[in-house]
Amino acid sequence: MRDAGHEQETLLEVNNIEVIYNHVILVLKGVSLKVPKGGITALLGGNGAGKTTTLKAISNLLHSERGEVTKGQIVYRGDHIAHTDPADMVKRGVIQVMEGRHCFEHLTIEENLLTGSYTRTDGKGAIQADLEMVYNYFPRLKERRRSQAGYTSGGEQQMCAIGRALMSRPETVLLDEPSMGLAPQLVEQIFEIVKSVNENEGVTFLLAEQNTNVALRYAHYGYILESGRVVMDGPAAELRENPDVKEFYLGMSDEGRKSFRDVRSYRRRKRWLS
C-alpha cells in the first residue's frame, strides 16, 4: 500500500459534473473526484449509484446511450476532454474495461488480446513482448489462448478483457465492476493481478465496484456514490474503519439495505439520545 501522505501528480480530475440521459433524466448531480498518477482509486456504491455513468463520462462513451455531460469539467493531464472522441481517448492512454466483459465470442482468447494492440505502431516485436507480459500476469489465458472466448468461463473472460486493455499499453484503465458474477476466490485473484499491474507496470486504475470490502483492501483512495452524488471520500484505510461505512455496507434492516444518509441520521440520533 502506498503512503497516503505522499503527494502524487493528479492525472485525472472530474469537477462538479452533471450527466443527463435522454435530455431529461439527471443521473450524476455534481460529482467531483481526483485520480492520482500510479494509484488505484475506487468508486463505490450500490447498483444505480452512478458509478458506470461516471466512467463512461470520462471515456466519452455516453453518447451511444443518449447521455451527455451538461455541467462541470473533466480534465486529463491538464486537457479538457469532455468532448473528445472515444478513439482519441484510447490514443491518450485511457481505456475502459466494460461491465460484463464484452469479449469477441467467436475469436480465440489470443485473437481477443491482439485486438487490444490494433492502434499501436511500435511493431510486432513490442506487441509480442506485451502478449507474453499479459500471459505472465494471466497464466490461465496462456493455457486457453486457442479457445474461443465464448466457450471460456466468466473469470477467464474477465481476465481476457483486462488483458486486452493492457495490450493497448494504457496509462489509465477504467475498470467497471470487475467482480461481477465471479466466485469470491476468483475476485481475489483478479484484484491481486490489478495490484501487481499497478505496482509493476505503473498503470493507474479507476475502478467502479459494488464489492466494497474487497475494493477498499486493494485501492489507495475511495469515493462513495449514492443517487448520483459523492457522499463520502477518503483514503481507503480510513474508509475501511469508518463506522458509518461499516454500517451502511454491512448493516441490513427489515426493508433491506439502508441508505447512507439514513444511517448517518440514525447514528446522530442515537448519539443524541444517549
C-alpha positions in Angstrom: 0.0 0.0 0.0 1.3 3.4 -0.9 1.9 6.2 1.6 -1.3 8.1 1.8 0.5 11.3 2.8 2.7 11.3 -0.3 1.6 13.9 -2.7 1.1 12.4 -6.2 0.6 14.1 -9.6 -3.2 14.3 -10.4 -3.7 12.5 -13.7 -7.5 12.8 -14.0 -9.8 15.4 -12.4 -13.6 15.4 -12.5 -15.1 18.8 -11.4 -18.7 19.0 -10.4 -20.2 17.2 -13.4 -23.8 16.6 -14.2 -25.0 13.9 -16.6 -28.4 13.8 -18.2 -29.8 10.9 -20.3 -32.5 11.5 -23.0 -32.4 15.2 -22.2 -34.5 14.7 -19.0 -33.1 12.1 -16.6 -30.5 13.6 -14.3 -28.1 10.8 -13.3 -25.0 12.5 -11.9 -25.5 15.5 -9.7 -22.3 17.4 -9.1 -19.7 14.6 -9.0 -16.1 15.6 -8.3 -13.1 13.3 -7.9 -9.3 13.2 -8.5 -7.3 10.2 -9.7 -3.5 10.4 -8.9 -1.0 9.0 -11.3 0.1 5.5 -10.4 -2.8 4.9 -7.9 -5.8 2.7 -7.6 -8.9 4.8 -6.9 -12.3 3.1 -6.2 -15.8 4.3 -7.0 -18.1 2.6 -4.5 -21.8 2.4 -4.2 -24.8 0.2 -4.8 -26.5 -0.6 -8.2 -27.7 2.6 -9.8 -25.5 4.9 -7.7 -23.8 6.4 -10.8 -20.5 4.5 -10.9 -20.7 3.3 -14.5 -22.1 6.6 -15.7 -19.0 8.4 -14.2 -16.6 6.0 -16.0 -18.5 6.5 -19.3 -18.5 10.3 -18.9 -14.6 10.1 -18.6 -14.2 7.7 -21.6 -16.8 9.6 -23.6 -19.0 6.6 -24.2 -22.2 8.3 -23.0 -23.4 9.4 -26.5 -24.0 5.8 -27.5 -26.6 5.7 -24.8 -28.1 9.2 -25.3 -26.3 10.6 -22.4 -24.3 13.8 -22.1 -22.3 15.8 -19.6 -24.3 19.1 -19.2 -22.2 20.8 -16.5 -18.8 20.7 -15.0 -15.4 19.7 -16.4 -13.3 16.6 -17.0 -9.6 17.2 -17.2 -6.9 14.6 -18.2 -3.3 15.7 -18.0 -4.4 19.3 -18.0 -6.6 19.0 -21.1 -10.4 19.3 -21.1 -11.6 16.0 -22.6 -15.4 16.2 -22.2 -16.0 16.3 -26.0 -13.0 14.1 -27.0 -13.8 11.2 -29.4 -13.6 7.8 -27.6 -10.9 6.7 -30.1 -8.8 9.7 -29.2 -9.1 8.8 -25.5 -7.6 5.4 -26.3 -4.7 7.2 -28.1 -4.3 9.3 -24.9 -3.9 6.1 -23.0 -7.3 5.9 -21.3 -9.0 2.5 -21.8 -12.3 1.4 -20.3 -13.0 -2.3 -19.5 -16.7 -2.5 -19.7 -19.0 -4.2 -17.1 -19.9 -7.6 -18.4 -16.6 -8.2 -20.1 -17.7 -8.0 -23.7 -15.2 -10.3 -25.3 -15.5 -11.2 -29.0 -17.1 -14.6 -28.6 -16.1 -16.1 -31.9 -12.4 -15.1 -31.6 -9.9 -17.1 -29.6 -8.5 -15.7 -26.4 -5.3 -14.7 -28.1 -7.1 -13.0 -31.0 -9.1 -11.1 -28.5 -5.9 -9.9 -26.8 -4.4 -8.9 -30.0 -7.4 -6.7 -30.9 -6.2 -4.5 -28.0 -3.0 -3.7 -29.9 -4.8 -2.6 -33.0 -3.9 1.1 -32.7 -0.3 0.6 -31.8 2.5 1.5 -34.2 5.6 0.2 -32.3 6.0 -3.0 -34.3 5.3 -6.7 -33.9 8.2 -7.3 -31.5 6.9 -4.9 -28.9 3.3 -6.3 -29.3 4.6 -9.9 -28.9 6.6 -8.9 -25.8 3.4 -7.4 -24.3 1.4 -10.5 -25.1 3.9 -12.5 -23.1 3.6 -9.9 -20.3 -0.2 -10.4 -20.3 0.3 -14.2 -20.2 2.7 -13.8 -17.3 0.0 -12.0 -15.3 -2.7 -14.3 -16.5 -1.2 -17.8 -16.9 -4.8 -19.2 -17.4 -5.1 -17.2 -20.5 -2.0 -18.8 -22.0 -3.5 -22.2 -21.3 -6.7 -21.2 -23.1 -5.2 -19.0 -25.8 -6.5 -21.2 -28.6 -10.0 -21.5 -27.2 -12.9 -19.5 -28.5 -13.7 -16.8 -25.9 -17.4 -17.6 -25.9 -16.6 -21.1 -24.5 -14.5 -19.9 -21.6 -15.6 -19.2 -18.1 -16.7 -15.8 -16.7 -13.4 -15.4 -14.8 -11.4 -16.2 -17.9 -13.4 -13.7 -19.9 -12.8 -11.0 -17.3 -9.1 -11.8 -17.4 -9.2 -11.6 -21.2 -11.0 -8.2 -21.1 -8.3 -6.8 -18.7 -5.5 -8.3 -20.7 -6.9 -6.9 -23.9 -6.9 -3.4 -22.3 -3.2 -3.9 -21.2 -2.3 -4.8 -24.8 -3.0 -1.1 -25.8 -0.2 0.0 -23.4 -2.6 2.2 -21.4 -1.7 4.8 -18.9 -5.1 4.7 -17.2 -7.6 1.8 -17.0 -11.3 2.5 -16.1 -12.4 -0.9 -14.7 -16.1 -1.4 -14.4 -17.4 -4.0 -11.8 -14.5 -6.5 -12.2 -16.0 -8.8 -9.5 -19.5 -9.1 -11.1 -20.7 -12.7 -11.4 -17.4 -14.2 -10.1 -16.7 -16.6 -7.3 -15.0 -15.0 -4.2 -11.7 -16.8 -4.9 -11.6 -15.5 -8.5 -12.4 -12.0 -7.3 -9.4 -12.1 -5.0 -7.3 -13.4 -7.9 -8.4 -10.6 -10.3 -7.7 -7.9 -7.7 -4.3 -9.3 -6.9 -3.4 -9.1 -10.6 -4.7 -5.5 -10.8 -2.5 -4.7 -7.8 0.5 -6.3 -9.5 0.0 -4.5 -12.8 -0.4 -1.2 -10.9 2.8 -1.7 -8.9 5.0 -3.3 -11.6 3.8 -1.5 -14.8 2.7 1.8 -13.2 -0.8 1.6 -14.7 -3.3 3.9 -13.0 -6.7 2.4 -12.2 -10.1 3.9 -11.5 -12.4 1.1 -10.7 -16.2 1.0 -10.1 -17.1 -1.8 -7.7 -20.0 -2.9 -5.5 -17.9 -5.2 -3.5 -16.7 -2.6 -1.1 -14.9 -5.0 1.2 -12.5 -6.2 -1.5 -12.2 -2.8 -3.3 -11.1 -1.0 -0.1 -8.4 -3.6 0.6 -6.7 -3.0 -2.8 -7.5 0.7 -3.5 -5.5 3.6 -2.2 -8.4 6.0 -2.1 -12.2 5.7 -2.4 -15.3 7.7 -3.3 -18.7 6.5 -2.2 -21.6 7.4 -4.5 -25.3 7.4 -3.7 -28.0 8.5 -6.1 -25.6 10.3 -8.4 -23.7 12.2 -5.7 -20.4 11.7 -3.8 -21.5 11.3 -0.2 -18.1 10.4 1.3 -14.4 10.1 0.2 -11.1 9.4 1.8 -8.0 7.1 2.0 -9.1 3.5 1.6 -7.7 2.5 5.0 -9.7 5.2 6.8 -12.9 4.3 4.9 -12.5 0.7 5.9 -12.5 1.7 9.6 -15.3 4.3 9.3 -18.3 3.2 11.4 -20.8 4.8 9.0 -19.3 3.0 6.1 -19.3 -0.3 8.0 -22.9 0.1 9.0 -24.0 1.2 5.5 -22.4 -1.7 3.7 -22.8 -4.4 6.3 -26.0 -3.4 8.1 -29.3 -4.7 6.8 -32.8 -3.5 8.0 -36.1 -5.3 7.6 -36.6 -3.3 4.4 -33.2 -4.3 3.0 -30.1 -2.1 2.7 -30.4 1.2 4.4 -29.4 4.5 2.7 -26.2 6.1 3.7 -28.0 9.3 4.6 -30.5 7.4 6.8 -27.6 5.7 8.6 -25.9 8.9 9.3 -29.1 10.5 10.6 -29.8 7.4 12.7 -26.3 7.4 14.2 -26.6 11.1 15.0 -30.0 10.5 16.6 -28.6 7.5 18.6 -25.7 9.6 19.9 -28.0 12.4 20.8 -30.4 10.1 22.7 -27.6 8.5 24.6 
